[in-house]
Every structure is written in C-alpha cells, then in structure tokens.
Amino acid sequence: MRSNYKKIGPYIREVVEKNSDLAVKLLLGVSVSKEFIPSIANIIGTDMSTYKIVRKNQFAYGPVTSRNSDKVSIAMLNVDECIVSTSYTVFEIIDHDTLLPEYLMMWFRRPEFDRYARFKSHGSVRELFDWEEMCDVELPMPSIEKQREIVKEYHTIVDRMKLNERLNQKLEETAQTIYKQWFVDFEFPISAEYAATIGKPEFEGQPYKSSGGEMVFNDVLKQEIPIKWEIAYIKDLLEKKGYIRGPFGSALLKEDMIGSGVPVYEQQHAIEDHRRFRYFVSPQKAKTLSRFSVKPNDSVISCSGTLAQVTLIRESDPIGIINQALLILRPNKDVISPKLFAAFLRSPRGYHALVTSAGGSAQVNMAKREIIEEIAFVFPEPKARLQISNILSVFEKSIYEINTEMNSLNNLKFVLLARIATESWQ
C-alpha cells in the first residue's frame, strides 16, 4: 500500500435503520451506472417496514457482483431520504471533515474499482463483495482541502455534461415537434407553387391543413393525407440487403473482445446516442463480421432492454460492428433522406410500429422482420421532402456538435478519476 493510501474501514460504518413507522415512501434501487433509480420491484403485499432507510450523503450498494456485468451497484444519495431493499448494504462516512462523501463516490466510479471488487468477490452460487471486503478498499487520502478541490473540478465537468444533456433533449423535442407538425398534423408551410395552383398566392407559408390544403383518403393508413404525398414501405426505402440484424451469439463472444481495435456498437450507443466504446475486436475478427459493419447514414436501433431507440451513423463516426442486440436499417439515399428516415423511426408512430405487445400485455418486444419491412411511411412530394430534410439536418448537426463535446467531457472525467489514484494530488 502506497504511503498516501488508507483503508476506508476506519472511516465508514454500516447503517441499519429500518422503515419501522413507514414514514419514508420513496423506494429506490441502485444501478450499475452508480445512481439511485426508481425501483422496478413488485412490492404488492410486501412489508415495507423491514426496508432500510438511506439518508442524504449515505451510500447503498448491492453486494452481489456476479449478475451485474462486472460492475458494482453503488451510489451516494443526493436527496433527503429514501428506502431500499434489505438486499442492499447501507453505510455512511463517520467524519466528513476527514473524508468527503463525494470524493469517496468518485473512487467508486473508477473502472478500476469495479475490477477490484469483482476480483475480491467470492461465493459458490453468487459472488459477493461483502462488508469486510468493502472495508478493505484502499484509496489515497489527501487533505480535506485537496478533496474539495478535486470534487469541485469533477462537478464542473459533470454539470456541463448535464447541461448538454438538457440541450440535446430540447433539440430532440423541437425536432420531433416539427416532425409532428409536418407528418401528423400536416401543418407544414404551403409552398409558393401550391399557393399559385389554387389561385391564392397570399397563402404561401401558411399552415397547410388548417388553410384548406387539399387532402385525400389513403387506404393503407386509413386516414387523409395531403394530395401528391406518397406512401412507401420500409422495404422499399432500404438499400438491397439493408436490413441487418446483429450477429448470432456464437458469432461474437465475450472472449472476442479486446482493449482496442475495431469498436463494437452496443445498445447504449442507440439509447444514449454517444460514441464511447467499451469493447473492441481485432481487425481480423471484424473482417469475418463485415456484414454487420455500420456505414454513414445507417439507422441503428436497439432491440434489447430499452427498445426501438435510434442513432444515426454520421460521416465522422468510427466504423465498427454491431452486437447481437442491435438492428441496422440502411436507407437508400436516392429514395429518401437518411435524416428524414431516422426522424420517422424516432417518432411515436415509428416507435409503436417497431415494437409489438406480447399477448396483449404491457410487455413489448421488437416486431419481427416481416412486420418491420411492411411499415408504411408517408412522405412529401420531392421539393417539400428536400425542405424538411434540410430543416432536420440543422438539428442533427447541433446534436452532433453537443455529443462531440460530451465525448470530450466524458474522457476528461475519466482522466480526472484516474488522477486521484496518483501521487500528484499530494
């Protein structure tokens, strides 16, 4: 143990405070992303008085590590109080003038901590990282002033990332609002050409449907759509062999993954639309899986966990292969703009077309290929199609620029987390 490293055992203590009077109602769990999240447990008929209370700046962690993708579910509570299952261990720092909770949480966020905890886990049926092992965790213990400085620097990065996430959400919401205006409400601006054909040039720029734009009933969609608009099916919009489901499990195994090389796209890339990679394969392995390589303008869709989330592959994105839980839909650029195609898939109608209920229950699954290929898509006549594609391109560019900054900030965050393990803080 280096001279500045200390075991955290003397600085922490386990807390077992039961919700005996049922005063605390907020039930949370802990994710592998090191955050408290709403619990998905079925608590009907459960005695909530046995649940443990977690208070602000206290920690909770799940000692079972064998089912958590090699990560430890641990988090520090930032709200006043909550309750957690009895399966969690709750603890607190004894003296905040010696060890800051935020500083300790930074240590737990390091990938090296997860690897350490998995290595130290034991058990025949379930591998556990128990309380004794937690107390044996070592970390550098600089002065409390230095800890505050480190935490402040970390939160500067994290706060900027949260701001970018909010900006991206607003951009995506605005893009979807415009998409709805065009493709659901049919209130896109009337073109000069159409205004001239109906003898009302003053209608140029006015919303189409509410201004009396001509509508026709479409038998496929069972609704009226603007005249001269077209209907096509997903299969007609894709390149030849443009429907690509991820490789079978036996084709891409965990032992194929290495620390660098050709990146592997996962669900998180579709769900969170970032380009930070955990796994890579060798160029030789990637060559055997070339069928599953992404190309610019592909729509890559999550097919497991959080379903039907879409990321658009950009020109600057690294060429990699998709894993088993993703689907590539590769639009034919000569038929439809890839940005317009992705916008449709991201829309509520696109989402509901991509997923299907299981036996009428609330559980949803990805629709089968034959269903997805028959999804009907409605899009404007060519000039209007170009106009909406250009509008959506502005949003796509802004989102891309923000995501590029997010990638840089995330790299900086992990550099900072790595630095706390060095002597340079002393």
N, C-alpha and C positions, 0 to 999 in steps of 0.2 A: 504494500500500500504506500503510495507516494506521501510525502510528509504533509501535504496540504489536504489529503483525503481523510474523511472520517466516516465511520459507520453512522447511519441515521437512527439506529436503535435508541440511543440515549436522548434523542431529540423529538421522538414521536411516542404517542401512546394510543392504544386501541380504545375506541369509544363504543359502548353498547348501551344506547339509550332507546328503549322501546316506546312505541307509539301507544302507550297503555290507555290513555284517555281519548284516543282517536282525534286529537286536536289538529294533527297535520294531515292534510288531504292530498297534497301534491305527490303523486307516485312517479318516480323516475327510474330509469336504468342507466347503465354506463356502456358506451360504445367503444369499439376498438380504435376509434378516432380520438379517444381521450376526452369525451364530452358527456355530460349528462343529457339524456334524451327521454322523451315520453315513453313509459313502459308499454309494451305490447302484450304483457301477460294477462291471461284470463283470471280476473280476481273475483268472479261471481262466487259467492259463498265463502270467500277467504276471510280469515280472521285478521284484519289489518292492525289489530293491537299488538301483534307479535313483530310487525315490521320495524326496521331500525330507522331512527331519525338521523339525518345528516344536516348539519348547520353550516352556515357560511364559513368558507375557508377550511372546512374539513374535507377529508378525502374518502372516497369509497372505491374499492376495487374488487373484481371477481377473481378469486384465486385459481380457478380452472383456466389453464392456458392451452390445453390440447385441442380445443374446439374453436379457437379464436384466430385462425390464420396466422399463428406465430406471433400474436400481439397480446399485450396485457390490457384488459379493460380497466382503466383507472382514470379518475378525473377529480378535480377540485371544484367544490360547489361555489357558484358566484351569486346565487340568490340567498334569501334569508334561511329557508329550510325546505326539506323535502323528506320523503320516506323512500326506503329501498328495501328490496327483498332481503331476507335473512341470509341468503347465499353470499351477500357482499360483506367484506370486512371494512369497517369504518374506523378511521383514525384521524388524529389531529397533531399539529406541531405544539409542543409544550410551551416554548418561548419564542414568540415572533420577533424578539429583539436579537435572537441568535440565528434563526433560520426562517427566511420568508417563505410562506406557502407558495407564492408564485414562482419563486426560484426553484423550489423542490419540484413543482409541476413541470417546469422547463426540463429538468433532468429526466422526468418520466416520459417526456415527449421524444426523447432521443431514440433513434432506431436501435442504438447500442443497448439501451435499457431493455427493450423487448427481447433482443437476442440473449442478453444476460439472464433475464427471467425465464425464458424457455429452457436455457441450459441448466438452470438451477431447479427447474420444476421436477417433481418426482411423483411416483404413484403407478400402480399396475393397471388400473382401469381408467382412471382420469389423472392426468398430470397436474399437480397443484404447485403454485408458488405461494407457500403458506406464510403466516405472520413471522415466523422465525427467519425465513429467507428474506422477507421484506426488511426486517431489522438489520440484516447483514449487508444491505445495499450500501455501497460507498460512493461518496461524491466529494468534490472539492468544496471546502467551506471557507470562502473568503470573508472579509469583514461584512457587516450588515450594510454598510455604505456601498461597498462594491456590489453586493447582491442587488440593492435598489437600482444601481446604475445599470446592471445587466438586464434586470426586469423592465426598466424603462425603455431601454433600447429595443428589447423584444416586442414590447407592446406598441412601440411606434410602427414597427413593421406589420404587426397583426392588425392594428387599427386601420392602416392603409389598405390592407387586403380586404377587410370587412367593408370599407368604403367602396372599393372596386366591385365587390360582390353586389352591393346595393345598386351601384351604377349599372352594372350588367343586367340586373333584374329589371330595372326601369327601362333599359333599352329593349330588352326582350318583350316586356309587356307592351311597350309602344309599338314595336314591330307587329306583334300579334293583334293589337287594336287596329292597325292599318290593314292587316290581312283580313280581319273580320269585316272591316268597312267595305273592302273590295269583294270578298268571296262569300260572305254570309248575308250582309245587309244589301249588297250590290249598290252601295252609295259612293262608288268611285266617281271622280270628276268627269263630266261629259266632255268629250273631245270636240275640237273645232269642226272636224269633219262631220261628226254625227249631228252637231247642232245645225250645221248647214243643210244636211239632208232632210231635217224635219222643219226647215224654214224658220228656225228660232236661234239665230247666232248669239243672242244675248244669254242663252243657256250654257254657253261654254264655261266649263269649270264648276258648274252646279252639280249637286249630288244626283246620280243617275235615276235611281228608282223613285225617289220622292219627287223628282221633277217630271215624272211621267215617261221615263225611258221605256222603250218597248220591251216587253217580256214575253217569253214563250214557254209553254209547259214542256218539261223534259221527262220522258217516260222512265229513264234509268234512275234519276234522282227523285222522281215523284214530286217535283216542285218546279216553279217557274225560274228561269234564268234569263239573263239579258240576250237579246237577239244577236246573232253572229258569234256568240260564245260557243266553245266546243266541249265535248265530253271525250275523255280517253281513259283507258285503264292503265294501271301501274305497269302491266306487262308491255304495253305499247310505248311507254315512256323510257324504258330501260335500254341500255346497250345490250347486244347479244351476250348472253351469259352474265347479265348484270345483276342477277340475284345470287348472292354469295353468303351462305350461312357458315359460321365458323367451323373449324376442323373438328372431326370426331375426337373424343377424349384420348384415344390411343395414339392419335397423330401428333399431339402436343402435350407432353408430360412435364411434370414439375422438374424432373431431372434434366430436361432440355434447357431450363432457364439458367442464364449466366449473368454476370455482373455488368457486362457491356456487350455491344454488338448491334443487332437489328432489334428495334423496340417492339414490344408486344402491347397492342391496344387491348384494354380491359373495359369492363362496364363503367368504371369511374370516368373514363375519357368521354363516354357518351353522356353520362349523367351530369358531370360537372364541367364538361367542355374545356378541359385543360390538356396540356401535353407534358405532364410529368410522369415518367415511366419508372415502374418498379422492376420490371422483368425484361430480359433481352434473350435472343437466341443467336447462335452463330450464323454467319453468312451462309454456311453450307446447309444448316437446318432450314433457314429461311428460303433457300432455293428449292428445297423439297416441298415447301408450303407456299410457293409463289402464287398459287391460285387464290390465296387468302390475303394477299398484299393489298393495302389501301392505295388509292390513287387520288390526286386532287379532284375535288368536286364530288367525291363519294359521300353519300349519307350513311353514316354508321350508327346502328340502332342497338340499344341494349335489349337483350332477350331474357335476362335473368335478374332477380331482385327487383329493382325499380325499372319497370318495363317501359319500352317504347320511347326512351329518351334519345334524342338525335343530336349528333355532332356532325358538322360539315367539314370535310377534309380540305384544307386550304393549300395553296401552292407552296407555302413556306413550311408546312408540316412535314415531319420526318416520315419517310416511307417505312412502314412496319407491317407486321401481320396481325390479324385479329385473333382473339382467343375463341374458345368454344361458345361463349355467351353473347356473341355479337353477330349482327347481320349487316352486310353491305348491300345497299341498293344503289346501283351506278346508273344515273340518268344519262340519256342520250342528249348531249348539248345541242345537237341540231334540231331537237324536238322541243325541249323545254330548258329553261334556265335552271341550273342546279340550285341556285339560291331560292327560286320560287318553289322548286320541288321540295327542298328541305323545309321551307316555311309551311307548306301544306302538311307534311308529316308531323310538324311540331304543333299544328293547330288542334283544337279539341276534336274536330271531326277526324283529322288524321290519326290522332291517338286512339279514339274509340274504334276506328277501323282496323288498327293494328293489333288490338288486344281483343280477347273474347272471354266471356264469363264461363266458368266451369259449372255446368249443370244448373245454371240459374242462380248460383251462389254469388257471394261477394268476391270470391277468389277469381283472379283474372290470370290469363296466360297469353302468350303471343299467339296470334292467329296462325294457322297453317299456311304454307306457301301458296296453295291453290286459292286461298281466300285473299291473301295479300295481293297477289297478282291481279285479282279481279276488282280491286278497289277502284271506284270511279273517281276521276279527277276532273274538275271543271276549270277551264282557264280561258282568258280573254282572247279576242282577236289579236293578230300579231303586234300592232302598234301599241295597244294597251298592255300587252304582255311585256314588251320591252320597257314600258314606263314603270310598271310595278316592280320589275326585276331591278331596275336602276335604283328605285327607292329602297328596296330591301338590301341592296348592295351597300348603301350608306350605313345602315345599321350593322350589317355583317362586318364591315371594316372597323367600325368603332368598337364592337365587341371583341374583335380580334386584337386590336391595339391594347385594350384593357387586359385581355388574357395574357398577352405577351408580357405586360408589366407584372401581372400576377405570378407568372412563372419565375421572373427575376426576383420578385419579393420572396417567393417561396424558397428559392435557392439561397437567398440571403438569410432567411430564417433558419434554415438548416446549418448554414455556416456558423451562425451565432450559437446554435445549440451545440455544435461540435466544439466551439471555442471554450465553452465552460468546462470542458474536460482537460484543458491545458493549464500549464503553469503561468501563462501570460496574464491571468486575472489577478495574480498575487501582487 
